Amino acid sequence: MSVDFSFDGRPLTAQPGQTVGAALLAEGIRSWRTTRFSGRPRGLFCGIGVCFDCLVTVNGEPNVRACLAVVAEGDVVRTQVGDGRGGERGGEGND
């Protein structure tokens, strides 16, 4: 059995209990955030919730760590830009 979700409008599937980050990597997606000031691509770095490189927006909630969030049926995951609230700057992360 798989879990259906979407990433930037693209339908994807995950294994039950899989994190958003693991599911994206399994689909060949390695980057889903850009840095605050220079726009460099980011994805999983530490994989244990210590850094903020893997931030995504899930179901409209910004700043979700993809390495910790377990995919749920119907989740809408989006690339996070800046602080995830429509601004180009701000939020967590290293640059």
PyMOL Python script that loads the backbone (N, CA, C, O; Angstrom):
from pymol import cmd

cmd.read_pdbstr("""\
ATOM      1  N   MET A   1       0.842  -1.181   0.000  1.00  0.00           N
ATOM      2  CA  MET A   1       0.000   0.000   0.000  1.00  0.00           C
ATOM      3  C   MET A   1       0.886   1.244   0.000  1.00  0.00           C
ATOM      4  O   MET A   1       1.943   1.259   0.631  1.00  0.00           O
ATOM      5  N   SER A   2       0.456   2.275  -0.703  1.00  0.00           N
ATOM      6  CA  SER A   2       1.231   3.505  -0.760  1.00  0.00           C
ATOM      7  C   SER A   2       0.377   4.685  -0.318  1.00  0.00           C
ATOM      8  O   SER A   2      -0.844   4.587  -0.190  1.00  0.00           O
ATOM      9  N   VAL A   3       1.056   5.798  -0.092  1.00  0.00           N
ATOM     10  CA  VAL A   3       0.414   7.033   0.346  1.00  0.00           C
ATOM     11  C   VAL A   3       0.535   8.029  -0.805  1.00  0.00           C
ATOM     12  O   VAL A   3       1.640   8.300  -1.275  1.00  0.00           O
ATOM     13  N   ASP A   4      -0.584   8.571  -1.256  1.00  0.00           N
ATOM     14  CA  ASP A   4      -0.578   9.546  -2.343  1.00  0.00           C
ATOM     15  C   ASP A   4      -0.464  10.959  -1.785  1.00  0.00           C
ATOM     16  O   ASP A   4      -1.146  11.318  -0.826  1.00  0.00           O
ATOM     17  N   PHE A   5       0.412  11.756  -2.403  1.00  0.00           N
ATOM     18  CA  PHE A   5       0.569  13.157  -2.037  1.00  0.00           C
ATOM     19  C   PHE A   5       1.008  13.907  -3.283  1.00  0.00           C
ATOM     20  O   PHE A   5       1.233  13.294  -4.326  1.00  0.00           O
ATOM     21  N   SER A   6       1.131  15.217  -3.188  1.00  0.00           N
ATOM     22  CA  SER A   6       1.618  15.968  -4.342  1.00  0.00           C
ATOM     23  C   SER A   6       2.771  16.868  -3.922  1.00  0.00           C
ATOM     24  O   SER A   6       2.869  17.302  -2.774  1.00  0.00           O
ATOM     25  N   PHE A   7       3.635  17.129  -4.889  1.00  0.00           N
ATOM     26  CA  PHE A   7       4.753  18.041  -4.680  1.00  0.00           C
ATOM     27  C   PHE A   7       4.761  19.025  -5.836  1.00  0.00           C
ATOM     28  O   PHE A   7       4.951  18.639  -6.989  1.00  0.00           O
ATOM     29  N   ASP A   8       4.555  20.285  -5.529  1.00  0.00           N
ATOM     30  CA  ASP A   8       4.494  21.340  -6.540  1.00  0.00           C
ATOM     31  C   ASP A   8       3.543  20.968  -7.672  1.00  0.00           C
ATOM     32  O   ASP A   8       3.827  21.208  -8.845  1.00  0.00           O
ATOM     33  N   GLY A   9       2.405  20.376  -7.297  1.00  0.00           N
ATOM     34  CA  GLY A   9       1.378  20.019  -8.254  1.00  0.00           C
ATOM     35  C   GLY A   9       1.573  18.679  -8.943  1.00  0.00           C
ATOM     36  O   GLY A   9       0.714  18.244  -9.709  1.00  0.00           O
ATOM     37  N   ARG A  10       2.679  18.032  -8.683  1.00  0.00           N
ATOM     38  CA  ARG A  10       2.986  16.741  -9.305  1.00  0.00           C
ATOM     39  C   ARG A  10       2.547  15.613  -8.379  1.00  0.00           C
ATOM     40  O   ARG A  10       2.984  15.567  -7.230  1.00  0.00           O
ATOM     41  N   PRO A  11       1.689  14.696  -8.849  1.00  0.00           N
ATOM     42  CA  PRO A  11       1.274  13.588  -7.987  1.00  0.00           C
ATOM     43  C   PRO A  11       2.424  12.606  -7.743  1.00  0.00           C
ATOM     44  O   PRO A  11       3.110  12.193  -8.677  1.00  0.00           O
ATOM     45  N   LEU A  12       2.622  12.240  -6.477  1.00  0.00           N
ATOM     46  CA  LEU A  12       3.676  11.307  -6.089  1.00  0.00           C
ATOM     47  C   LEU A  12       3.112  10.297  -5.100  1.00  0.00           C
ATOM     48  O   LEU A  12       2.012  10.467  -4.574  1.00  0.00           O
ATOM     49  N   THR A  13       3.878   9.252  -4.858  1.00  0.00           N
ATOM     50  CA  THR A  13       3.507   8.275  -3.838  1.00  0.00           C
ATOM     51  C   THR A  13       4.673   8.076  -2.883  1.00  0.00           C
ATOM     52  O   THR A  13       5.834   8.273  -3.240  1.00  0.00           O
ATOM     53  N   ALA A  14       4.340   7.684  -1.671  1.00  0.00           N
ATOM     54  CA  ALA A  14       5.338   7.397  -0.638  1.00  0.00           C
ATOM     55  C   ALA A  14       4.957   6.080   0.023  1.00  0.00           C
ATOM     56  O   ALA A  14       3.830   5.605  -0.111  1.00  0.00           O
ATOM     57  N   GLN A  15       5.887   5.518   0.716  1.00  0.00           N
ATOM     58  CA  GLN A  15       5.616   4.331   1.517  1.00  0.00           C
ATOM     59  C   GLN A  15       5.040   4.781   2.852  1.00  0.00           C
ATOM     60  O   GLN A  15       5.412   5.844   3.350  1.00  0.00           O
ATOM     61  N   PRO A  16       4.147   4.005   3.439  1.00  0.00           N
ATOM     62  CA  PRO A  16       3.610   4.380   4.754  1.00  0.00           C
ATOM     63  C   PRO A  16       4.744   4.593   5.759  1.00  0.00           C
ATOM     64  O   PRO A  16       5.656   3.772   5.858  1.00  0.00           O
ATOM     65  N   GLY A  17       4.681   5.695   6.500  1.00  0.00           N
ATOM     66  CA  GLY A  17       5.689   6.003   7.500  1.00  0.00           C
ATOM     67  C   GLY A  17       6.907   6.736   6.963  1.00  0.00           C
ATOM     68  O   GLY A  17       7.786   7.116   7.736  1.00  0.00           O
ATOM     69  N   GLN A  18       6.975   6.939   5.661  1.00  0.00           N
ATOM     70  CA  GLN A  18       8.115   7.612   5.050  1.00  0.00           C
ATOM     71  C   GLN A  18       8.018   9.119   5.270  1.00  0.00           C
ATOM     72  O   GLN A  18       6.927   9.687   5.230  1.00  0.00           O
ATOM     73  N   THR A  19       9.145   9.753   5.499  1.00  0.00           N
ATOM     74  CA  THR A  19       9.144  11.210   5.650  1.00  0.00           C
ATOM     75  C   THR A  19       9.023  11.867   4.283  1.00  0.00           C
ATOM     76  O   THR A  19       9.272  11.243   3.252  1.00  0.00           O
ATOM     77  N   VAL A  20       8.639  13.122   4.297  1.00  0.00           N
ATOM     78  CA  VAL A  20       8.542  13.894   3.054  1.00  0.00           C
ATOM     79  C   VAL A  20       9.896  13.889   2.351  1.00  0.00           C
ATOM     80  O   VAL A  20       9.972  13.654   1.145  1.00  0.00           O
ATOM     81  N   GLY A  21      10.956  14.147   3.097  1.00  0.00           N
ATOM     82  CA  GLY A  21      12.294  14.170   2.509  1.00  0.00           C
ATOM     83  C   GLY A  21      12.673  12.857   1.863  1.00  0.00           C
ATOM     84  O   GLY A  21      13.199  12.848   0.750  1.00  0.00           O
ATOM     85  N   ALA A  22      12.421  11.750   2.534  1.00  0.00           N
ATOM     86  CA  ALA A  22      12.746  10.433   1.980  1.00  0.00           C
ATOM     87  C   ALA A  22      11.916  10.147   0.736  1.00  0.00           C
ATOM     88  O   ALA A  22      12.420   9.589  -0.239  1.00  0.00           O
ATOM     89  N   ALA A  23      10.649  10.529   0.770  1.00  0.00           N
ATOM     90  CA  ALA A  23       9.777  10.303  -0.384  1.00  0.00           C
ATOM     91  C   ALA A  23      10.237  11.121  -1.588  1.00  0.00           C
ATOM     92  O   ALA A  23      10.233  10.626  -2.714  1.00  0.00           O
ATOM     93  N   LEU A  24      10.631  12.367  -1.353  1.00  0.00           N
ATOM     94  CA  LEU A  24      11.115  13.199  -2.455  1.00  0.00           C
ATOM     95  C   LEU A  24      12.414  12.637  -3.024  1.00  0.00           C
ATOM     96  O   LEU A  24      12.583  12.581  -4.242  1.00  0.00           O
ATOM     97  N   LEU A  25      13.321  12.224  -2.162  1.00  0.00           N
ATOM     98  CA  LEU A  25      14.562  11.621  -2.640  1.00  0.00           C
ATOM     99  C   LEU A  25      14.298  10.352  -3.439  1.00  0.00           C
ATOM    100  O   LEU A  25      14.948  10.110  -4.457  1.00  0.00           O
ATOM    101  N   ALA A  26      13.350   9.543  -2.984  1.00  0.00           N
ATOM    102  CA  ALA A  26      13.006   8.300  -3.691  1.00  0.00           C
ATOM    103  C   ALA A  26      12.473   8.588  -5.093  1.00  0.00           C
ATOM    104  O   ALA A  26      12.592   7.754  -5.991  1.00  0.00           O
ATOM    105  N   GLU A  27      11.888   9.765  -5.278  1.00  0.00           N
ATOM    106  CA  GLU A  27      11.362  10.172  -6.585  1.00  0.00           C
ATOM    107  C   GLU A  27      12.418  10.908  -7.414  1.00  0.00           C
ATOM    108  O   GLU A  27      12.126  11.378  -8.513  1.00  0.00           O
ATOM    109  N   GLY A  28      13.650  11.010  -6.887  1.00  0.00           N
ATOM    110  CA  GLY A  28      14.728  11.664  -7.610  1.00  0.00           C
ATOM    111  C   GLY A  28      14.771  13.169  -7.443  1.00  0.00           C
ATOM    112  O   GLY A  28      15.503  13.852  -8.159  1.00  0.00           O
ATOM    113  N   ILE A  29      13.994  13.697  -6.505  1.00  0.00           N
ATOM    114  CA  ILE A  29      13.963  15.131  -6.250  1.00  0.00           C
ATOM    115  C   ILE A  29      14.953  15.433  -5.132  1.00  0.00           C
ATOM    116  O   ILE A  29      14.771  14.984  -4.001  1.00  0.00           O
ATOM    117  N   ARG A  30      15.988  16.183  -5.441  1.00  0.00           N
ATOM    118  CA  ARG A  30      17.056  16.420  -4.467  1.00  0.00           C
ATOM    119  C   ARG A  30      17.046  17.804  -3.851  1.00  0.00           C
ATOM    120  O   ARG A  30      17.714  18.035  -2.843  1.00  0.00           O
ATOM    121  N   SER A  31      16.302  18.728  -4.435  1.00  0.00           N
ATOM    122  CA  SER A  31      16.275  20.097  -3.929  1.00  0.00           C
ATOM    123  C   SER A  31      14.841  20.602  -3.938  1.00  0.00           C
ATOM    124  O   SER A  31      14.109  20.419  -4.910  1.00  0.00           O
ATOM    125  N   TRP A  32      14.449  21.249  -2.825  1.00  0.00           N
ATOM    126  CA  TRP A  32      13.082  21.766  -2.736  1.00  0.00           C
ATOM    127  C   TRP A  32      12.991  23.050  -1.925  1.00  0.00           C
ATOM    128  O   TRP A  32      11.907  23.416  -1.469  1.00  0.00           O
ATOM    129  N   ARG A  33      14.077  23.719  -1.742  1.00  0.00           N
ATOM    130  CA  ARG A  33      14.099  25.003  -1.063  1.00  0.00           C
ATOM    131  C   ARG A  33      15.262  25.793  -1.616  1.00  0.00           C
ATOM    132  O   ARG A  33      16.218  25.215  -2.133  1.00  0.00           O
ATOM    133  N   THR A  34      15.191  27.106  -1.513  1.00  0.00           N
ATOM    134  CA  THR A  34      16.328  27.941  -1.883  1.00  0.00           C
ATOM    135  C   THR A  34      16.748  28.751  -0.659  1.00  0.00           C
ATOM    136  O   THR A  34      15.942  29.028   0.230  1.00  0.00           O
ATOM    137  N   THR A  35      18.009  29.117  -0.635  1.00  0.00           N
ATOM    138  CA  THR A  35      18.510  29.888   0.493  1.00  0.00           C
ATOM    139  C   THR A  35      17.935  31.301   0.459  1.00  0.00           C
ATOM    140  O   THR A  35      17.539  31.805  -0.592  1.00  0.00           O
ATOM    141  N   ARG A  36      17.900  31.919   1.620  1.00  0.00           N
ATOM    142  CA  ARG A  36      17.237  33.216   1.784  1.00  0.00           C
ATOM    143  C   ARG A  36      17.815  34.317   0.932  1.00  0.00           C
ATOM    144  O   ARG A  36      17.059  35.094   0.350  1.00  0.00           O
ATOM    145  N   PHE A  37      19.120  34.416   0.836  1.00  0.00           N
ATOM    146  CA  PHE A  37      19.722  35.576   0.217  1.00  0.00           C
ATOM    147  C   PHE A  37      20.274  35.322  -1.177  1.00  0.00           C
ATOM    148  O   PHE A  37      20.193  36.205  -2.030  1.00  0.00           O
ATOM    149  N   SER A  38      20.817  34.176  -1.429  1.00  0.00           N
ATOM    150  CA  SER A  38      21.418  33.949  -2.745  1.00  0.00           C
ATOM    151  C   SER A  38      20.629  32.980  -3.620  1.00  0.00           C
ATOM    152  O   SER A  38      20.981  32.777  -4.782  1.00  0.00           O
ATOM    153  N   GLY A  39      19.581  32.387  -3.090  1.00  0.00           N
ATOM    154  CA  GLY A  39      18.737  31.506  -3.892  1.00  0.00           C
ATOM    155  C   GLY A  39      19.360  30.178  -4.270  1.00  0.00           C
ATOM    156  O   GLY A  39      18.951  29.560  -5.253  1.00  0.00           O
ATOM    157  N   ARG A  40      20.346  29.730  -3.504  1.00  0.00           N
ATOM    158  CA  ARG A  40      20.983  28.442  -3.798  1.00  0.00           C
ATOM    159  C   ARG A  40      20.052  27.293  -3.423  1.00  0.00           C
ATOM    160  O   ARG A  40      19.332  27.388  -2.429  1.00  0.00           O
ATOM    161  N   PRO A  41      20.053  26.213  -4.196  1.00  0.00           N
ATOM    162  CA  PRO A  41      19.159  25.081  -3.925  1.00  0.00           C
ATOM    163  C   PRO A  41      19.560  24.317  -2.668  1.00  0.00           C
ATOM    164  O   PRO A  41      20.743  24.178  -2.355  1.00  0.00           O
ATOM    165  N   ARG A  42      18.551  23.828  -1.958  1.00  0.00           N
ATOM    166  CA  ARG A  42      18.769  23.039  -0.745  1.00  0.00           C
ATOM    167  C   ARG A  42      17.786  21.878  -0.703  1.00  0.00           C
ATOM    168  O   ARG A  42      16.708  21.933  -1.295  1.00  0.00           O
ATOM    169  N   GLY A  43      18.179  20.829   0.007  1.00  0.00           N
ATOM    170  CA  GLY A  43      17.344  19.650   0.231  1.00  0.00           C
ATOM    171  C   GLY A  43      17.744  19.058   1.567  1.00  0.00           C
ATOM    172  O   GLY A  43      17.944  19.791   2.536  1.00  0.00           O
ATOM    173  N   LEU A  44      17.862  17.737   1.632  1.00  0.00           N
ATOM    174  CA  LEU A  44      18.303  17.107   2.878  1.00  0.00           C
ATOM    175  C   LEU A  44      19.787  17.365   3.089  1.00  0.00           C
ATOM    176  O   LEU A  44      20.586  17.222   2.163  1.00  0.00           O
ATOM    177  N   PHE A  45      20.148  17.738   4.284  1.00  0.00           N
ATOM    178  CA  PHE A  45      21.554  17.905   4.645  1.00  0.00           C
ATOM    179  C   PHE A  45      21.861  17.011   5.828  1.00  0.00           C
ATOM    180  O   PHE A  45      22.593  16.032   5.685  1.00  0.00           O
ATOM    181  N   CYS A  46      21.316  17.326   6.998  1.00  0.00           N
ATOM    182  CA  CYS A  46      21.609  16.508   8.176  1.00  0.00           C
ATOM    183  C   CYS A  46      20.675  15.300   8.261  1.00  0.00           C
ATOM    184  O   CYS A  46      21.080  14.225   8.705  1.00  0.00           O
ATOM    185  N   GLY A  47      19.430  15.481   7.836  1.00  0.00           N
ATOM    186  CA  GLY A  47      18.470  14.382   7.842  1.00  0.00           C
ATOM    187  C   GLY A  47      17.922  14.017   9.214  1.00  0.00           C
ATOM    188  O   GLY A  47      17.209  13.022   9.348  1.00  0.00           O
ATOM    189  N   ILE A  48      18.244  14.809  10.239  1.00  0.00           N
ATOM    190  CA  ILE A  48      17.774  14.474  11.586  1.00  0.00           C
ATOM    191  C   ILE A  48      17.118  15.654  12.295  1.00  0.00           C
ATOM    192  O   ILE A  48      16.920  15.609  13.509  1.00  0.00           O
ATOM    193  N   GLY A  49      16.780  16.699  11.564  1.00  0.00           N
ATOM    194  CA  GLY A  49      16.051  17.818  12.143  1.00  0.00           C
ATOM    195  C   GLY A  49      16.873  18.862  12.851  1.00  0.00           C
ATOM    196  O   GLY A  49      16.320  19.696  13.568  1.00  0.00           O
ATOM    197  N   VAL A  50      18.190  18.841  12.670  1.00  0.00           N
ATOM    198  CA  VAL A  50      19.046  19.811  13.338  1.00  0.00           C
ATOM    199  C   VAL A  50      19.210  21.080  12.501  1.00  0.00           C
ATOM    200  O   VAL A  50      19.176  22.188  13.036  1.00  0.00           O
ATOM    201  N   CYS A  51      19.385  20.921  11.214  1.00  0.00           N
ATOM    202  CA  CYS A  51      19.550  22.084  10.342  1.00  0.00           C
ATOM    203  C   CYS A  51      18.188  22.472   9.754  1.00  0.00           C
ATOM    204  O   CYS A  51      17.171  21.869  10.096  1.00  0.00           O
ATOM    205  N   PHE A  52      18.170  23.448   8.899  1.00  0.00           N
ATOM    206  CA  PHE A  52      16.916  23.898   8.293  1.00  0.00           C
ATOM    207  C   PHE A  52      16.996  23.867   6.774  1.00  0.00           C
ATOM    208  O   PHE A  52      16.253  24.584   6.105  1.00  0.00           O
ATOM    209  N   ASP A  53      17.876  23.058   6.226  1.00  0.00           N
ATOM    210  CA  ASP A  53      18.029  23.016   4.774  1.00  0.00           C
ATOM    211  C   ASP A  53      16.846  22.367   4.062  1.00  0.00           C
ATOM    212  O   ASP A  53      16.638  22.631   2.878  1.00  0.00           O
ATOM    213  N   CYS A  54      16.078  21.542   4.727  1.00  0.00           N
ATOM    214  CA  CYS A  54      15.024  20.772   4.055  1.00  0.00           C
ATOM    215  C   CYS A  54      13.622  21.344   4.232  1.00  0.00           C
ATOM    216  O   CYS A  54      12.639  20.618   4.081  1.00  0.00           O
ATOM    217  N   LEU A  55      13.513  22.626   4.548  1.00  0.00           N
ATOM    218  CA  LEU A  55      12.195  23.215   4.787  1.00  0.00           C
ATOM    219  C   LEU A  55      11.299  23.164   3.551  1.00  0.00           C
ATOM    220  O   LEU A  55      11.737  23.440   2.434  1.00  0.00           O
ATOM    221  N   VAL A  56      10.041  22.805   3.776  1.00  0.00           N
ATOM    222  CA  VAL A  56       9.009  22.797   2.742  1.00  0.00           C
ATOM    223  C   VAL A  56       7.739  23.381   3.339  1.00  0.00           C
ATOM    224  O   VAL A  56       7.649  23.590   4.549  1.00  0.00           O
ATOM    225  N   THR A  57       6.768  23.639   2.490  1.00  0.00           N
ATOM    226  CA  THR A  57       5.440  24.037   2.936  1.00  0.00           C
ATOM    227  C   THR A  57       4.534  22.831   2.751  1.00  0.00           C
ATOM    228  O   THR A  57       4.437  22.292   1.649  1.00  0.00           O
ATOM    229  N   VAL A  58       3.870  22.403   3.818  1.00  0.00           N
ATOM    230  CA  VAL A  58       2.980  21.239   3.765  1.00  0.00           C
ATOM    231  C   VAL A  58       1.577  21.689   4.143  1.00  0.00           C
ATOM    232  O   VAL A  58       1.350  22.214   5.233  1.00  0.00           O
ATOM    233  N   ASN A  59       0.639  21.475   3.227  1.00  0.00           N
ATOM    234  CA  ASN A  59      -0.763  21.854   3.450  1.00  0.00           C
ATOM    235  C   ASN A  59      -0.895  23.314   3.896  1.00  0.00           C
ATOM    236  O   ASN A  59      -1.707  23.643   4.761  1.00  0.00           O
ATOM    237  N   GLY A  60      -0.082  24.176   3.289  1.00  0.00           N
ATOM    238  CA  GLY A  60      -0.130  25.601   3.584  1.00  0.00           C
ATOM    239  C   GLY A  60       0.687  26.041   4.781  1.00  0.00           C
ATOM    240  O   GLY A  60       0.792  27.239   5.040  1.00  0.00           O
ATOM    241  N   GLU A  61       1.265  25.114   5.513  1.00  0.00           N
ATOM    242  CA  GLU A  61       2.079  25.449   6.688  1.00  0.00           C
ATOM    243  C   GLU A  61       3.552  25.533   6.288  1.00  0.00           C
ATOM    244  O   GLU A  61       4.144  24.521   5.911  1.00  0.00           O
ATOM    245  N   PRO A  62       4.154  26.729   6.366  1.00  0.00           N
ATOM    246  CA  PRO A  62       5.557  26.867   5.979  1.00  0.00           C
ATOM    247  C   PRO A  62       6.504  26.361   7.060  1.00  0.00           C
ATOM    248  O   PRO A  62       6.104  26.104   8.196  1.00  0.00           O
ATOM    249  N   ASN A  63       7.763  26.228   6.678  1.00  0.00           N
ATOM    250  CA  ASN A  63       8.859  25.890   7.593  1.00  0.00           C
ATOM    251  C   ASN A  63       8.726  24.510   8.225  1.00  0.00           C
ATOM    252  O   ASN A  63       9.069  24.326   9.393  1.00  0.00           O
ATOM    253  N   VAL A  64       8.238  23.555   7.472  1.00  0.00           N
ATOM    254  CA  VAL A  64       8.143  22.170   7.929  1.00  0.00           C
ATOM    255  C   VAL A  64       9.435  21.462   7.512  1.00  0.00           C
ATOM    256  O   VAL A  64       9.830  21.522   6.348  1.00  0.00           O
ATOM    257  N   ARG A  65      10.076  20.808   8.442  1.00  0.00           N
ATOM    258  CA  ARG A  65      11.302  20.064   8.123  1.00  0.00           C
ATOM    259  C   ARG A  65      10.926  18.753   7.445  1.00  0.00           C
ATOM    260  O   ARG A  65      10.314  17.875   8.053  1.00  0.00           O
ATOM    261  N   ALA A  66      11.302  18.638   6.186  1.00  0.00           N
ATOM    262  CA  ALA A  66      10.955  17.464   5.386  1.00  0.00           C
ATOM    263  C   ALA A  66      11.551  16.176   5.949  1.00  0.00           C
ATOM    264  O   ALA A  66      11.017  15.090   5.723  1.00  0.00           O
ATOM    265  N   CYS A  67      12.648  16.298   6.674  1.00  0.00           N
ATOM    266  CA  CYS A  67      13.297  15.101   7.226  1.00  0.00           C
ATOM    267  C   CYS A  67      12.537  14.537   8.425  1.00  0.00           C
ATOM    268  O   CYS A  67      12.758  13.390   8.813  1.00  0.00           O
ATOM    269  N   LEU A  68      11.644  15.333   9.013  1.00  0.00           N
ATOM    270  CA  LEU A  68      10.904  14.889  10.193  1.00  0.00           C
ATOM    271  C   LEU A  68       9.421  14.639   9.929  1.00  0.00           C
ATOM    272  O   LEU A  68       8.791  13.844  10.628  1.00  0.00           O
ATOM    273  N   ALA A  69       8.864  15.307   8.932  1.00  0.00           N
ATOM    274  CA  ALA A  69       7.422  15.221   8.661  1.00  0.00           C
ATOM    275  C   ALA A  69       7.093  13.938   7.905  1.00  0.00           C
ATOM    276  O   ALA A  69       7.624  13.691   6.822  1.00  0.00           O
ATOM    277  N   VAL A  70       6.225  13.134   8.478  1.00  0.00           N
ATOM    278  CA  VAL A  70       5.787  11.901   7.819  1.00  0.00           C
ATOM    279  C   VAL A  70       4.690  12.246   6.819  1.00  0.00           C
ATOM    280  O   VAL A  70       3.765  12.994   7.134  1.00  0.00           O
ATOM    281  N   VAL A  71       4.798  11.702   5.621  1.00  0.00           N
ATOM    282  CA  VAL A  71       3.812  11.955   4.572  1.00  0.00           C
ATOM    283  C   VAL A  71       2.472  11.351   4.980  1.00  0.00           C
ATOM    284  O   VAL A  71       2.403  10.204   5.421  1.00  0.00           O
ATOM    285  N   ALA A  72       1.414  12.136   4.827  1.00  0.00           N
ATOM    286  CA  ALA A  72       0.053  11.661   5.077  1.00  0.00           C
ATOM    287  C   ALA A  72      -0.720  11.691   3.759  1.00  0.00           C
ATOM    288  O   ALA A  72      -0.421  12.486   2.868  1.00  0.00           O
ATOM    289  N   GLU A  73      -1.695  10.835   3.654  1.00  0.00           N
ATOM    290  CA  GLU A  73      -2.525  10.754   2.457  1.00  0.00           C
ATOM    291  C   GLU A  73      -3.078  12.138   2.105  1.00  0.00           C
ATOM    292  O   GLU A  73      -3.665  12.816   2.948  1.00  0.00           O
ATOM    293  N   GLY A  74      -2.881  12.544   0.854  1.00  0.00           N
ATOM    294  CA  GLY A  74      -3.421  13.803   0.372  1.00  0.00           C
ATOM    295  C   GLY A  74      -2.609  15.039   0.688  1.00  0.00           C
ATOM    296  O   GLY A  74      -3.023  16.145   0.338  1.00  0.00           O
ATOM    297  N   ASP A  75      -1.464  14.889   1.340  1.00  0.00           N
ATOM    298  CA  ASP A  75      -0.645  16.060   1.656  1.00  0.00           C
ATOM    299  C   ASP A  75      -0.303  16.831   0.386  1.00  0.00           C
ATOM    300  O   ASP A  75      -0.050  16.247  -0.668  1.00  0.00           O
ATOM    301  N   VAL A  76      -0.303  18.151   0.513  1.00  0.00           N
ATOM    302  CA  VAL A  76       0.108  19.043  -0.569  1.00  0.00           C
ATOM    303  C   VAL A  76       1.419  19.682  -0.126  1.00  0.00           C
ATOM    304  O   VAL A  76       1.440  20.540   0.756  1.00  0.00           O
ATOM    305  N   VAL A  77       2.497  19.256  -0.744  1.00  0.00           N
ATOM    306  CA  VAL A  77       3.838  19.719  -0.390  1.00  0.00           C
ATOM    307  C   VAL A  77       4.297  20.675  -1.485  1.00  0.00           C
ATOM    308  O   VAL A  77       4.139  20.393  -2.673  1.00  0.00           O
ATOM    309  N   ARG A  78       4.860  21.793  -1.081  1.00  0.00           N
ATOM    310  CA  ARG A  78       5.341  22.788  -2.047  1.00  0.00           C
ATOM    311  C   ARG A  78       6.761  23.223  -1.705  1.00  0.00           C
ATOM    312  O   ARG A  78       7.174  23.245  -0.546  1.00  0.00           O
ATOM    313  N   THR A  79       7.482  23.565  -2.756  1.00  0.00           N
ATOM    314  CA  THR A  79       8.807  24.163  -2.596  1.00  0.00           C
ATOM    315  C   THR A  79       8.663  25.426  -1.761  1.00  0.00           C
ATOM    316  O   THR A  79       7.730  26.207  -1.948  1.00  0.00           O
ATOM    317  N   GLN A  80       9.593  25.614  -0.844  1.00  0.00           N
ATOM    318  CA  GLN A  80       9.553  26.813  -0.016  1.00  0.00           C
ATOM    319  C   GLN A  80      10.520  27.850  -0.554  1.00  0.00           C
ATOM    320  O   GLN A  80      11.689  27.562  -0.813  1.00  0.00           O
ATOM    321  N   VAL A  81      10.007  29.071  -0.718  1.00  0.00           N
ATOM    322  CA  VAL A  81      10.827  30.204  -1.142  1.00  0.00           C
ATOM    323  C   VAL A  81      10.896  31.169   0.025  1.00  0.00           C
ATOM    324  O   VAL A  81       9.869  31.548   0.587  1.00  0.00           O
ATOM    325  N   GLY A  82      12.101  31.566   0.389  1.00  0.00           N
ATOM    326  CA  GLY A  82      12.272  32.509   1.504  1.00  0.00           C
ATOM    327  C   GLY A  82      11.699  31.944   2.787  1.00  0.00           C
ATOM    328  O   GLY A  82      12.026  30.827   3.184  1.00  0.00           O
ATOM    329  N   ASP A  83      10.836  32.724   3.438  1.00  0.00           N
ATOM    330  CA  ASP A  83      10.274  32.281   4.714  1.00  0.00           C
ATOM    331  C   ASP A  83       8.995  31.466   4.534  1.00  0.00           C
ATOM    332  O   ASP A  83       8.380  31.054   5.518  1.00  0.00           O
ATOM    333  N   GLY A  84       8.595  31.232   3.293  1.00  0.00           N
ATOM    334  CA  GLY A  84       7.415  30.422   3.035  1.00  0.00           C
ATOM    335  C   GLY A  84       6.107  31.170   3.199  1.00  0.00           C
ATOM    336  O   GLY A  84       5.035  30.574   3.104  1.00  0.00           O
ATOM    337  N   ARG A  85       6.182  32.448   3.440  1.00  0.00           N
ATOM    338  CA  ARG A  85       4.970  33.241   3.655  1.00  0.00           C
ATOM    339  C   ARG A  85       4.774  34.278   2.551  1.00  0.00           C
ATOM    340  O   ARG A  85       4.103  35.290   2.750  1.00  0.00           O
ATOM    341  N   GLY A  86       5.369  34.013   1.385  1.00  0.00           N
ATOM    342  CA  GLY A  86       5.205  34.913   0.264  1.00  0.00           C
ATOM    343  C   GLY A  86       6.327  35.915   0.106  1.00  0.00           C
ATOM    344  O   GLY A  86       6.409  36.586  -0.923  1.00  0.00           O
ATOM    345  N   GLY A  87       7.198  36.035   1.103  1.00  0.00           N
ATOM    346  CA  GLY A  87       8.329  36.954   1.009  1.00  0.00           C
ATOM    347  C   GLY A  87       9.540  36.256   0.435  1.00  0.00           C
ATOM    348  O   GLY A  87       9.648  35.032   0.509  1.00  0.00           O
ATOM    349  N   GLU A  88      10.425  37.000  -0.121  1.00  0.00           N
ATOM    350  CA  GLU A  88      11.649  36.433  -0.673  1.00  0.00           C
ATOM    351  C   GLU A  88      12.728  36.254   0.382  1.00  0.00           C
ATOM    352  O   GLU A  88      13.659  35.471   0.195  1.00  0.00           O
ATOM    353  N   ARG A  89      12.608  36.977   1.491  1.00  0.00           N
ATOM    354  CA  ARG A  89      13.634  36.903   2.536  1.00  0.00           C
ATOM    355  C   ARG A  89      13.011  36.546   3.866  1.00  0.00           C
ATOM    356  O   ARG A  89      11.797  36.635   4.052  1.00  0.00           O
ATOM    357  N   GLY A  90      13.854  36.146   4.774  1.00  0.00           N
ATOM    358  CA  GLY A  90      13.385  35.867   6.137  1.00  0.00           C
ATOM    359  C   GLY A  90      13.279  34.386   6.388  1.00  0.00           C
ATOM    360  O   GLY A  90      13.601  33.580   5.515  1.00  0.00           O
ATOM    361  N   GLY A  91      12.827  34.016   7.579  1.00  0.00           N
ATOM    362  CA  GLY A  91      12.684  32.606   7.936  1.00  0.00           C
ATOM    363  C   GLY A  91      13.964  32.009   8.449  1.00  0.00           C
ATOM    364  O   GLY A  91      14.946  32.710   8.695  1.00  0.00           O
ATOM    365  N   GLU A  92      13.942  30.725   8.606  1.00  0.00           N
ATOM    366  CA  GLU A  92      15.079  29.998   9.135  1.00  0.00           C
ATOM    367  C   GLU A  92      16.015  29.600   8.008  1.00  0.00           C
ATOM    368  O   GLU A  92      15.640  29.634   6.835  1.00  0.00           O
ATOM    369  N   GLY A  93      17.221  29.229   8.364  1.00  0.00           N
ATOM    370  CA  GLY A  93      18.125  28.657   7.375  1.00  0.00           C
ATOM    371  C   GLY A  93      19.472  29.320   7.370  1.00  0.00           C
ATOM    372  O   GLY A  93      19.657  30.418   7.895  1.00  0.00           O
ATOM    373  N   ASN A  94      20.393  28.635   6.773  1.00  0.00           N
ATOM    374  CA  ASN A  94      21.738  29.153   6.633  1.00  0.00           C
ATOM    375  C   ASN A  94      21.943  29.557   5.201  1.00  0.00           C
ATOM    376  O   ASN A  94      21.398  28.937   4.288  1.00  0.00           O
ATOM    377  N   ASP A  95      22.721  30.588   4.999  1.00  0.00           N
ATOM    378  CA  ASP A  95      22.989  31.030   3.644  1.00  0.00           C
ATOM    379  C   ASP A  95      24.440  31.398   3.487  1.00  0.00           C
ATOM    380  O   ASP A  95      24.861  31.799   2.402  1.00  0.00           O
TER     381      ASP A  95
END
""", "prot")
cmd.dss("prot")
cmd.show_as("cartoon", "prot")
cmd.util.cbc("prot")
cmd.orient("prot")
